[in-house]
Amino acid sequence: MKSGNDDVARVDAADLKVFMGDALRHCDVDDASAEAVSRALLTASSMGVDSHGLRLLPHYVNAVRGGRIKASPTMQFHQQLPAIGYLDADDGFGHLAGYKAIDQACAMAEACGIGAVAVGNSSHFGAAGCYALAAAERGMIGMAVCNSDPFVRLHEGKAPFHGTNPIAFSAPVEGQLPYLLDMATSTIPWNRVQQYGAIGRELPPDVAADAAGEVTRDPASVASLLPLGGANFGFKGAGLAGMVEVLSSTLTGMLNGFRLLPMGGPDMSTPRGVGHFFLAMRPEAFSNRETFQASMREYLDDLRSQPALDDAEVMAPGDREWRCQARRDAEGIPLDAANLAAYESLADELGISPLAVHD
């Protein structure tokens, strides 16, 4: 299997956004949904979260054409209490639901200091970090979680039970890019297995298991992922995944992840009913703005100045992503051979202009 760099082309973010918009609108997706999907996928790809970036567009096209996702949903927000709301996503794109929900959470936080929104009847929303980041860009502390269908075995379990159930958290930092944590509660995301399988690349050790529950590095043999912490400490990842499940499905009355239809099909006509949860907090509601920002800068300065191992560097959550974004803004977003072929096929199938790429 290959283990090196498999990128074969690059694309400018502006060209990628045009292509995504064309593809989605060709499927009768409304402007708000197309904009939200493009925004989330571009954010993920620009920051190097390739498993949740541009590679997902063909899947979303299949889902909306099949009827699983509504092209023009009527999403309804219900404010239950001054700082608590529920968004019915009407089986639309999770990306639109995510941005709407975090916007509503931020609006309530402006008034109350904190805002929480649970989302039901939604679909896959891409990278959770997109929505936590949207809060930080408004000067808020933000959190986003989501359940998904079973990919991850329980600690000492044999078969998948939880989804990858991501947790994202972001905070504004004056004069700097935001602090951004975006992590799955599994060892790796399931999309990473698909990505590596598509390019013939071997998985890292101790991240996935086959149908017999044995650890494997072959993407084609993977039946489940290990929870965060691996074979010895997976109880921690399994516990965090359960927390996400409670916030995502229990609060919204949706099916827990074990009962969800698989994201990958074969049924692309039945809505899945995914749940999300978003939280926004206004820092100055807890202490004054200047104190919060001074404390954030001091914390990050202390963190980044800590001694590192040989040939290594201590970084804060988000540092790696912001460096990647700067590089990709300058050089373009990379496509591997599988993504390039998928985009060429999608343009052919939809009858739209092909994606403009360069070496």
C-alpha positions, 0 to 999 in steps of 0.5 A, spaced: 500 500 500 502 507 498 504 511 504 506 517 501 503 523 498 498 522 493 495 528 491 495 529 484 492 536 483 490 542 486 484 547 486 483 554 488 478 555 493 474 560 489 473 555 483 471 549 488 466 554 491 463 555 484 463 548 482 460 546 489 454 551 488 453 549 480 453 541 482 448 542 488 443 547 484 443 543 478 440 538 483 435 543 485 438 545 492 436 552 494 441 557 495 441 557 503 443 550 503 448 550 497 451 556 500 452 552 507 454 546 504 460 549 500 462 553 506 462 547 511 466 543 505 471 549 504 472 550 511 474 543 512 478 542 506 482 549 507 484 547 514 486 540 512 480 536 515 480 532 508 476 526 510 470 531 511 472 536 506 471 536 498 471 529 498 464 529 501 460 532 495 458 526 491 455 523 497 451 529 498 449 529 491 447 522 491 443 523 498 439 529 495 438 526 488 435 520 492 430 524 496 434 522 503 436 530 504 431 535 502 433 540 497 429 546 499 427 544 507 423 549 511 427 549 518 423 551 524 426 554 530 422 554 537 425 558 542 423 554 548 426 559 554 430 565 553 437 561 552 434 555 550 431 553 543 430 547 538 431 547 531 427 542 526 431 541 520 426 538 516 430 533 513 435 538 510 442 539 509 446 538 516 450 544 514 444 549 513 442 546 520 448 547 523 449 554 521 442 556 523 443 553 530 449 556 532 447 563 529 441 562 534 445 560 540 449 566 539 443 571 538 441 568 545 448 568 548 448 576 546 442 577 550 442 572 556 450 570 556 449 563 554 445 560 548 443 552 547 440 549 541 438 542 540 437 540 532 433 534 530 431 531 523 437 533 520 443 529 516 450 529 516 453 536 517 460 535 515 466 537 520 463 539 527 469 545 528 465 549 522 460 551 527 464 552 533 468 556 529 462 560 527 461 562 534 468 564 535 468 568 529 462 572 533 467 573 539 463 567 542 465 561 546 462 555 541 461 548 542 458 543 537 456 535 537 453 530 533 451 523 533 452 518 527 451 511 525 455 506 528 462 505 526 466 505 533 466 499 538 465 499 545 471 498 550 472 491 550 466 490 545 466 486 538 462 490 534 460 497 532 455 501 537 457 508 537 458 513 531 464 517 531 460 522 535 465 528 534 466 534 539 468 541 537 470 547 541 472 554 539 474 560 543 476 567 540 483 570 541 484 577 540 489 579 535 490 571 533 486 566 530 481 562 534 483 556 539 479 550 535 479 543 538 475 538 533 476 531 535 472 525 534 471 520 540 474 514 536 481 514 534 480 516 527 474 518 523 470 513 519 471 518 513 479 517 514 478 509 513 474 511 506 479 516 504 485 511 505 482 506 502 480 510 496 488 511 495 490 505 497 494 507 503 495 503 510 492 505 516 496 507 522 496 502 527 491 501 533 485 505 530 481 500 527 478 492 527 476 487 523 469 483 523 472 479 528 474 484 533 482 484 531 486 490 530 487 491 522 491 496 518 487 494 511 482 499 510 478 494 506 478 489 512 475 494 517 469 493 520 469 498 526 473 503 529 477 503 536 474 508 541 479 514 543 484 511 547 485 504 543 485 497 546 487 499 553 484 506 554 478 506 550 473 507 556 475 514 555 473 515 548 467 510 549 464 515 555 465 521 551 461 518 545 456 516 550 455 524 552 455 526 545 449 521 544 445 524 550 446 531 547 445 529 540 439 524 540 436 524 547 435 531 547 432 531 540 428 525 541 431 522 535 434 515 534 440 513 538 446 512 533 446 505 533 439 505 530 440 510 525 440 508 517 448 508 515 450 514 512 453 510 506 446 507 504 444 503 500 438 506 502 438 514 499 431 515 500 429 515 507 431 521 511 436 519 517 434 523 523 440 525 525 441 530 532 446 535 533 447 540 539 450 547 539 452 551 545 454 559 545 457 563 551 459 570 551 465 571 555 464 578 558 457 575 561 462 571 566 468 576 567 470 582 563 472 582 556 479 584 557 480 579 563 478 573 558 482 575 553 488 577 557 487 570 560 487 566 553 493 570 551 497 568 557 494 561 557 496 560 550 503 563 550 505 558 556 502 552 552 506 554 546 512 555 550 513 549 553 519 544 552 518 539 546 521 533 544 526 532 539 524 534 532 517 536 535 513 542 537 508 544 542 502 547 539 495 549 541 489 546 538 487 549 531 495 551 530 496 546 525 489 547 522 491 555 521 498 553 518 495 548 513 489 554 511 495 559 510 499 554 505 492 552 502 490 559 501 497 560 497 498 554 493 491 551 492 487 545 496 490 538 494 486 533 490 488 526 490 487 521 485 480 518 487 477 525 489 479 528 482 476 522 478 470 523 483 469 530 481 470 529 473 465 523 474 460 528 477 461 534 472 460 529 467 454 526 470 450 533 472 452 536 465 456 542 468 463 545 467 469 541 470 472 543 476 478 547 474 485 544 477 492 545 476 498 541 478 
